Amino acid sequence: MPNEIRYEIILYWSKDDQSFIAEIPELPGCAADGTTYQEALAKAESVMSE
């Protein structure tokens, strides 16, 4: 899709939160968490579309 905007997503495990964190550096403050890698990614993609 030519009009689709793409962002970098950084996924990592947070020992303090005991969850995966997905951060989108180009969108300050935009992040999501999840109990699995896939859940964090899905939540991040949902947040980006808002």
PQR file with spaces between the fields and no chain letter, atoms N, CA, C, O and H, PARSE charges and radii, in Angstrom:
ATOM       1  N    MET     1       0.836   -1.170    0.000 -0.4000 1.5000
ATOM       2  CA   MET     1       0.000    0.000    0.000 -0.0000 2.0000
ATOM       3  C    MET     1       0.889    1.244    0.000  0.5500 1.7000
ATOM       4  O    MET     1       1.636    1.460    0.954 -0.5500 1.4000
ATOM       5  N    PRO     2       0.824    2.041   -1.020 -0.5600 1.5000
ATOM       6  CA   PRO     2       1.723    3.183   -1.147  0.2800 2.0000
ATOM       7  C    PRO     2       1.519    4.258   -0.083  0.5500 1.7000
ATOM       8  O    PRO     2       2.482    4.943    0.259 -0.5500 1.4000
ATOM       9  N    ASN     3       0.317    4.439    0.455 -0.4000 1.5000
ATOM      10  CA   ASN     3       0.065    5.485    1.443 -0.0000 2.0000
ATOM      11  C    ASN     3       0.247    5.016    2.878  0.5500 1.7000
ATOM      12  O    ASN     3       0.023    5.774    3.823 -0.5500 1.4000
ATOM      13  H    ASN     3      -0.466    3.882    0.177  0.4000 1.0000
ATOM      14  N    GLU     4       0.653    3.764    3.033 -0.4000 1.5000
ATOM      15  CA   GLU     4       0.828    3.217    4.370 -0.0000 2.0000
ATOM      16  C    GLU     4       2.055    3.835    5.041  0.5500 1.7000
ATOM      17  O    GLU     4       3.137    3.880    4.455 -0.5500 1.4000
ATOM      18  H    GLU     4       0.835    3.149    2.266  0.4000 1.0000
ATOM      19  N    ILE     5       1.878    4.304    6.261 -0.4000 1.5000
ATOM      20  CA   ILE     5       2.986    4.870    7.018 -0.0000 2.0000
ATOM      21  C    ILE     5       3.583    3.753    7.866  0.5500 1.7000
ATOM      22  O    ILE     5       2.862    2.976    8.493 -0.5500 1.4000
ATOM      23  H    ILE     5       0.999    4.267    6.737  0.4000 1.0000
ATOM      24  N    ARG     6       4.902    3.688    7.873 -0.4000 1.5000
ATOM      25  CA   ARG     6       5.580    2.631    8.617 -0.0000 2.0000
ATOM      26  C    ARG     6       6.458    3.253    9.694  0.5500 1.7000
ATOM      27  O    ARG     6       7.111    4.274    9.479 -0.5500 1.4000
ATOM      28  H    ARG     6       5.487    4.319    7.364  0.4000 1.0000
ATOM      29  N    TYR     7       6.456    2.610   10.860 -0.4000 1.5000
ATOM      30  CA   TYR     7       7.261    3.072   11.977 -0.0000 2.0000
ATOM      31  C    TYR     7       8.125    1.940   12.504  0.5500 1.7000
ATOM      32  O    TYR     7       7.763    0.767   12.410 -0.5500 1.4000
ATOM      33  H    TYR     7       5.926    1.780   11.035  0.4000 1.0000
ATOM      34  N    GLU     8       9.257    2.305   13.052 -0.4000 1.5000
ATOM      35  CA   GLU     8      10.110    1.341   13.727 -0.0000 2.0000
ATOM      36  C    GLU     8       9.474    0.990   15.070  0.5500 1.7000
ATOM      37  O    GLU     8       8.961    1.867   15.765 -0.5500 1.4000
ATOM      38  H    GLU     8       9.551    3.258   13.127  0.4000 1.0000
ATOM      39  N    ILE     9       9.509   -0.292   15.433 -0.4000 1.5000
ATOM      40  CA   ILE     9       9.021   -0.738   16.733 -0.0000 2.0000
ATOM      41  C    ILE     9      10.170   -1.457   17.427  0.5500 1.7000
ATOM      42  O    ILE     9      10.777   -2.369   16.866 -0.5500 1.4000
ATOM      43  H    ILE     9       9.926   -1.004   14.869  0.4000 1.0000
ATOM      44  N    ILE    10      10.457   -1.038   18.642 -0.4000 1.5000
ATOM      45  CA   ILE    10      11.494   -1.672   19.445 -0.0000 2.0000
ATOM      46  C    ILE    10      10.795   -2.520   20.499  0.5500 1.7000
ATOM      47  O    ILE    10      10.029   -2.004   21.313 -0.5500 1.4000
ATOM      48  H    ILE    10       9.964   -0.297   19.097  0.4000 1.0000
ATOM      49  N    LEU    11      11.062   -3.821   20.480 -0.4000 1.5000
ATOM      50  CA   LEU    11      10.460   -4.754   21.427 -0.0000 2.0000
ATOM      51  C    LEU    11      11.527   -5.280   22.377  0.5500 1.7000
ATOM      52  O    LEU    11      12.604   -5.691   21.947 -0.5500 1.4000
ATOM      53  H    LEU    11      11.684   -4.240   19.819  0.4000 1.0000
ATOM      54  N    TYR    12      11.221   -5.264   23.669 -0.4000 1.5000
ATOM      55  CA   TYR    12      12.173   -5.788   24.647 -0.0000 2.0000
ATOM      56  C    TYR    12      11.442   -6.287   25.883  0.5500 1.7000
ATOM      57  O    TYR    12      10.288   -5.934   26.127 -0.5500 1.4000
ATOM      58  H    TYR    12      10.346   -4.930   24.018  0.4000 1.0000
ATOM      59  N    TRP    13      12.129   -7.110   26.656 -0.4000 1.5000
ATOM      60  CA   TRP    13      11.586   -7.639   27.899 -0.0000 2.0000
ATOM      61  C    TRP    13      11.929   -6.683   29.028  0.5500 1.7000
ATOM      62  O    TRP    13      13.084   -6.280   29.172 -0.5500 1.4000
ATOM      63  H    TRP    13      13.067   -7.397   26.458  0.4000 1.0000
ATOM      64  N    SER    14      10.941   -6.318   29.825 -0.4000 1.5000
ATOM      65  CA   SER    14      11.142   -5.467   30.990 -0.0000 2.0000
ATOM      66  C    SER    14      11.094   -6.344   32.237  0.5500 1.7000
ATOM      67  O    SER    14      10.040   -6.860   32.608 -0.5500 1.4000
ATOM      68  H    SER    14      10.004   -6.645   29.708  0.4000 1.0000
ATOM      69  N    LYS    15      12.238   -6.502   32.871 -0.4000 1.5000
ATOM      70  CA   LYS    15      12.290   -7.308   34.085 -0.0000 2.0000
ATOM      71  C    LYS    15      11.459   -6.661   35.192  0.5500 1.7000
ATOM      72  O    LYS    15      10.786   -7.359   35.952 -0.5500 1.4000
ATOM      73  H    LYS    15      13.095   -6.082   32.570  0.4000 1.0000
ATOM      74  N    ASP    16      11.504   -5.322   35.287 -0.4000 1.5000
ATOM      75  CA   ASP    16      10.742   -4.612   36.314 -0.0000 2.0000
ATOM      76  C    ASP    16       9.234   -4.815   36.150  0.5500 1.7000
ATOM      77  O    ASP    16       8.522   -5.022   37.133 -0.5500 1.4000
ATOM      78  H    ASP    16      12.050   -4.755   34.670  0.4000 1.0000
ATOM      79  N    ASP    17       8.749   -4.755   34.906 -0.4000 1.5000
ATOM      80  CA   ASP    17       7.315   -4.892   34.637 -0.0000 2.0000
ATOM      81  C    ASP    17       6.885   -6.340   34.403  0.5500 1.7000
ATOM      82  O    ASP    17       5.693   -6.649   34.391 -0.5500 1.4000
ATOM      83  H    ASP    17       9.327   -4.586   34.107  0.4000 1.0000
ATOM      84  N    GLN    18       7.875   -7.227   34.215 -0.4000 1.5000
ATOM      85  CA   GLN    18       7.593   -8.627   33.898 -0.0000 2.0000
ATOM      86  C    GLN    18       6.687   -8.751   32.680  0.5500 1.7000
ATOM      87  O    GLN    18       5.728   -9.524   32.672 -0.5500 1.4000
ATOM      88  H    GLN    18       8.843   -6.975   34.225  0.4000 1.0000
ATOM      89  N    SER    19       7.014   -7.967   31.646 -0.4000 1.5000
ATOM      90  CA   SER    19       6.245   -8.016   30.399 -0.0000 2.0000
ATOM      91  C    SER    19       7.113   -7.524   29.246  0.5500 1.7000
ATOM      92  O    SER    19       8.169   -6.925   29.450 -0.5500 1.4000
ATOM      93  H    SER    19       7.792   -7.339   31.652  0.4000 1.0000
ATOM      94  N    PHE    20       6.643   -7.790   28.038 -0.4000 1.5000
ATOM      95  CA   PHE    20       7.297   -7.277   26.842 -0.0000 2.0000
ATOM      96  C    PHE    20       6.813   -5.854   26.612  0.5500 1.7000
ATOM      97  O    PHE    20       5.637   -5.554   26.813 -0.5500 1.4000
ATOM      98  H    PHE    20       5.785   -8.277   27.872  0.4000 1.0000
ATOM      99  N    ILE    21       7.713   -4.983   26.195 -0.4000 1.5000
ATOM     100  CA   ILE    21       7.397   -3.595   25.905 -0.0000 2.0000
ATOM     101  C    ILE    21       7.674   -3.347   24.425  0.5500 1.7000
ATOM     102  O    ILE    21       8.711   -3.752   23.898 -0.5500 1.4000
ATOM     103  H    ILE    21       8.669   -5.227   26.032  0.4000 1.0000
ATOM     104  N    ALA    22       6.742   -2.684   23.770 -0.4000 1.5000
ATOM     105  CA   ALA    22       6.897   -2.287   22.364 -0.0000 2.0000
ATOM     106  C    ALA    22       6.857   -0.763   22.322  0.5500 1.7000
ATOM     107  O    ALA    22       5.837   -0.153   22.642 -0.5500 1.4000
ATOM     108  H    ALA    22       5.901   -2.355   24.198  0.4000 1.0000
ATOM     109  N    GLU    23       7.964   -0.159   21.930 -0.4000 1.5000
ATOM     110  CA   GLU    23       8.038    1.304   21.842 -0.0000 2.0000
ATOM     111  C    GLU    23       8.155    1.731   20.391  0.5500 1.7000
ATOM     112  O    GLU    23       8.792    1.054   19.584 -0.5500 1.4000
ATOM     113  H    GLU    23       8.793   -0.655   21.670  0.4000 1.0000
ATOM     114  N    ILE    24       7.533    2.867   20.061 -0.4000 1.5000
ATOM     115  CA   ILE    24       7.604    3.440   18.722 -0.0000 2.0000
ATOM     116  C    ILE    24       8.337    4.776   18.853  0.5500 1.7000
ATOM     117  O    ILE    24       7.720    5.781   19.205 -0.5500 1.4000
ATOM     118  H    ILE    24       7.016    3.418   20.716  0.4000 1.0000
ATOM     119  N    PRO    25       9.649    4.802   18.573 -0.5600 1.5000
ATOM     120  CA   PRO    25      10.454    6.005   18.795  0.2800 2.0000
ATOM     121  C    PRO    25       9.969    7.252   18.045  0.5500 1.7000
ATOM     122  O    PRO    25      10.086    8.361   18.565 -0.5500 1.4000
ATOM     123  N    GLU    26       9.432    7.088   16.848 -0.4000 1.5000
ATOM     124  CA   GLU    26       8.986    8.243   16.057 -0.0000 2.0000
ATOM     125  C    GLU    26       7.725    8.898   16.623  0.5500 1.7000
ATOM     126  O    GLU    26       7.384   10.021   16.250 -0.5500 1.4000
ATOM     127  H    GLU    26       9.337    6.186   16.425  0.4000 1.0000
ATOM     128  N    LEU    27       7.040    8.198   17.517 -0.4000 1.5000
ATOM     129  CA   LEU    27       5.815    8.716   18.128 -0.0000 2.0000
ATOM     130  C    LEU    27       6.059    8.816   19.638  0.5500 1.7000
ATOM     131  O    LEU    27       5.807    7.856   20.366 -0.5500 1.4000
ATOM     132  H    LEU    27       7.317    7.286   17.819  0.4000 1.0000
ATOM     133  N    PRO    28       6.540    9.949   20.108 -0.5600 1.5000
ATOM     134  CA   PRO    28       6.888   10.093   21.525  0.2800 2.0000
ATOM     135  C    PRO    28       5.743    9.697   22.457  0.5500 1.7000
ATOM     136  O    PRO    28       4.599   10.119   22.289 -0.5500 1.4000
ATOM     137  N    GLY    29       6.088    8.880   23.434 -0.4000 1.5000
ATOM     138  CA   GLY    29       5.108    8.426   24.403 -0.0000 2.0000
ATOM     139  C    GLY    29       4.261    7.256   23.943  0.5500 1.7000
ATOM     140  O    GLY    29       3.425    6.760   24.698 -0.5500 1.4000
ATOM     141  H    GLY    29       7.017    8.537   23.571  0.4000 1.0000
ATOM     142  N    CYS    30       4.467    6.812   22.718 -0.4000 1.5000
ATOM     143  CA   CYS    30       3.673    5.719   22.167 -0.0000 2.0000
ATOM     144  C    CYS    30       4.366    4.392   22.475  0.5500 1.7000
ATOM     145  O    CYS    30       5.444    4.103   21.955 -0.5500 1.4000
ATOM     146  H    CYS    30       5.146    7.216   22.105  0.4000 1.0000
ATOM     147  N    ALA    31       3.729    3.598   23.325 -0.4000 1.5000
ATOM     148  CA   ALA    31       4.278    2.306   23.713 -0.0000 2.0000
ATOM     149  C    ALA    31       3.127    1.402   24.130  0.5500 1.7000
ATOM     150  O    ALA    31       2.023    1.867   24.411 -0.5500 1.4000
ATOM     151  H    ALA    31       2.853    3.834   23.747  0.4000 1.0000
ATOM     152  N    ALA    32       3.401    0.113   24.165 -0.4000 1.5000
ATOM     153  CA   ALA    32       2.408   -0.867   24.596 -0.0000 2.0000
ATOM     154  C    ALA    32       3.150   -2.002   25.283  0.5500 1.7000
ATOM     155  O    ALA    32       4.353   -2.180   25.092 -0.5500 1.4000
ATOM     156  H    ALA    32       4.298   -0.266   23.936  0.4000 1.0000
ATOM     157  N    ASP    33       2.423   -2.760   26.077 -0.4000 1.5000
ATOM     158  CA   ASP    33       3.036   -3.901   26.741 -0.0000 2.0000
ATOM     159  C    ASP    33       2.163   -5.129   26.555  0.5500 1.7000
ATOM     160  O    ASP    33       1.000   -5.028   26.164 -0.5500 1.4000
ATOM     161  H    ASP    33       1.446   -2.616   26.232  0.4000 1.0000
ATOM     162  N    GLY    34       2.735   -6.284   26.839 -0.4000 1.5000
ATOM     163  CA   GLY    34       1.992   -7.531   26.733 -0.0000 2.0000
ATOM     164  C    GLY    34       2.733   -8.655   27.411  0.5500 1.7000
ATOM     165  O    GLY    34       3.935   -8.561   27.660 -0.5500 1.4000
ATOM     166  H    GLY    34       3.679   -6.367   27.156  0.4000 1.0000
ATOM     167  N    THR    35       2.015   -9.716   27.708 -0.4000 1.5000
ATOM     168  CA   THR    35       2.635  -10.865   28.358 -0.0000 2.0000
ATOM     169  C    THR    35       3.455  -11.691   27.375  0.5500 1.7000
ATOM     170  O    THR    35       4.314  -12.476   27.776 -0.5500 1.4000
ATOM     171  H    THR    35       1.039   -9.792   27.506  0.4000 1.0000
ATOM     172  N    THR    36       3.183  -11.507   26.074 -0.4000 1.5000
ATOM     173  CA   THR    36       3.981  -12.170   25.045 -0.0000 2.0000
ATOM     174  C    THR    36       4.479  -11.127   24.045  0.5500 1.7000
ATOM     175  O    THR    36       3.961  -10.013   23.967 -0.5500 1.4000
ATOM     176  H    THR    36       2.485  -10.869   25.748  0.4000 1.0000
ATOM     177  N    TYR    37       5.489  -11.521   23.293 -0.4000 1.5000
ATOM     178  CA   TYR    37       6.052  -10.675   22.234 -0.0000 2.0000
ATOM     179  C    TYR    37       4.946  -10.283   21.252  0.5500 1.7000
ATOM     180  O    TYR    37       4.820   -9.120   20.871 -0.5500 1.4000
ATOM     181  H    TYR    37       5.910  -12.426   23.357  0.4000 1.0000
ATOM     182  N    GLN    38       4.150  -11.272   20.852 -0.4000 1.5000
ATOM     183  CA   GLN    38       3.096  -11.050   19.870 -0.0000 2.0000
ATOM     184  C    GLN    38       2.012  -10.113   20.406  0.5500 1.7000
ATOM     185  O    GLN    38       1.501   -9.271   19.667 -0.5500 1.4000
ATOM     186  H    GLN    38       4.252  -12.218   21.162  0.4000 1.0000
ATOM     187  N    GLU    39       1.659  -10.254   21.688 -0.4000 1.5000
ATOM     188  CA   GLU    39       0.635   -9.398   22.273 -0.0000 2.0000
ATOM     189  C    GLU    39       1.109   -7.946   22.331  0.5500 1.7000
ATOM     190  O    GLU    39       0.343   -7.034   22.017 -0.5500 1.4000
ATOM     191  H    GLU    39       2.074  -10.937   22.288  0.4000 1.0000
ATOM     192  N    ALA    40       2.352   -7.726   22.725 -0.4000 1.5000
ATOM     193  CA   ALA    40       2.900   -6.370   22.778 -0.0000 2.0000
ATOM     194  C    ALA    40       2.917   -5.744   21.390  0.5500 1.7000
ATOM     195  O    ALA    40       2.573   -4.572   21.236 -0.5500 1.4000
ATOM     196  H    ALA    40       2.974   -8.467   22.980  0.4000 1.0000
ATOM     197  N    LEU    41       3.310   -6.505   20.386 -0.4000 1.5000
ATOM     198  CA   LEU    41       3.345   -6.021   19.011 -0.0000 2.0000
ATOM     199  C    LEU    41       1.942   -5.682   18.513  0.5500 1.7000
ATOM     200  O    LEU    41       1.749   -4.636   17.894 -0.5500 1.4000
ATOM     201  H    LEU    41       3.589   -7.457   20.510  0.4000 1.0000
ATOM     202  N    ALA    42       0.978   -6.532   18.766 -0.4000 1.5000
ATOM     203  CA   ALA    42      -0.400   -6.296   18.320 -0.0000 2.0000
ATOM     204  C    ALA    42      -0.966   -5.031   18.978  0.5500 1.7000
ATOM     205  O    ALA    42      -1.627   -4.229   18.320 -0.5500 1.4000
ATOM     206  H    ALA    42       1.134   -7.382   19.269  0.4000 1.0000
ATOM     207  N    LYS    43      -0.704   -4.859   20.272 -0.4000 1.5000
ATOM     208  CA   LYS    43      -1.176   -3.664   20.961 -0.0000 2.0000
ATOM     209  C    LYS    43      -0.510   -2.409   20.409  0.5500 1.7000
ATOM     210  O    LYS    43      -1.166   -1.379   20.255 -0.5500 1.4000
ATOM     211  H    LYS    43      -0.167   -5.511   20.807  0.4000 1.0000
ATOM     212  N    ALA    44       0.787   -2.482   20.109 -0.4000 1.5000
ATOM     213  CA   ALA    44       1.506   -1.337   19.549 -0.0000 2.0000
ATOM     214  C    ALA    44       0.922   -0.951   18.198  0.5500 1.7000
ATOM     215  O    ALA    44       0.731    0.232   17.919 -0.5500 1.4000
ATOM     216  H    ALA    44       1.321   -3.319   20.234  0.4000 1.0000
ATOM     217  N    GLU    45       0.640   -1.940   17.362 -0.4000 1.5000
ATOM     218  CA   GLU    45       0.058   -1.656   16.051 -0.0000 2.0000
ATOM     219  C    GLU    45      -1.313   -1.010   16.193  0.5500 1.7000
ATOM     220  O    GLU    45      -1.666   -0.133   15.404 -0.5500 1.4000
ATOM     221  H    GLU    45       0.796   -2.901   17.590  0.4000 1.0000
ATOM     222  N    SER    46      -2.084   -1.425   17.177 -0.4000 1.5000
ATOM     223  CA   SER    46      -3.391   -0.829   17.423 -0.0000 2.0000
ATOM     224  C    SER    46      -3.255    0.625   17.864  0.5500 1.7000
ATOM     225  O    SER    46      -3.981    1.497   17.386 -0.5500 1.4000
ATOM     226  H    SER    46      -1.798   -2.137   17.818  0.4000 1.0000
ATOM     227  N    VAL    47      -2.323    0.878   18.777 -0.4000 1.5000
ATOM     228  CA   VAL    47      -2.095    2.235   19.273 -0.0000 2.0000
ATOM     229  C    VAL    47      -1.619    3.153   18.133  0.5500 1.7000
ATOM     230  O    VAL    47      -2.041    4.306   18.052 -0.5500 1.4000
ATOM     231  H    VAL    47      -1.733    0.169   19.165  0.4000 1.0000
ATOM     232  N    MET    48      -0.748    2.646   17.259 -0.4000 1.5000
ATOM     233  CA   MET    48      -0.233    3.461   16.145 -0.0000 2.0000
ATOM     234  C    MET    48      -1.358    3.893   15.212  0.5500 1.7000
ATOM     235  O    MET    48      -1.319    4.993   14.661 -0.5500 1.4000
ATOM     236  H    MET    48      -0.405    1.708   17.324  0.4000 1.0000
ATOM     237  N    SER    49      -2.350    3.043   15.033 -0.4000 1.5000
ATOM     238  CA   SER    49      -3.420    3.385   14.089 -0.0000 2.0000
ATOM     239  C    SER    49      -4.350    4.459   14.653  0.5500 1.7000
ATOM     240  O    SER    49      -5.089    5.099   13.905 -0.5500 1.4000
ATOM     241  H    SER    49      -2.382    2.149   15.481  0.4000 1.0000
ATOM     242  N    GLU    50      -4.314    4.655   15.965 -0.4000 1.5000
ATOM     243  CA   GLU    50      -5.137    5.692   16.584 -0.0000 2.0000
ATOM     244  C    GLU    50      -4.437    7.006   16.420  0.5500 1.7000
ATOM     245  O    GLU    50      -4.945    8.035   16.867 -0.5500 1.4000
ATOM     246  H    GLU    50      -3.714    4.135   16.573  0.4000 1.0000
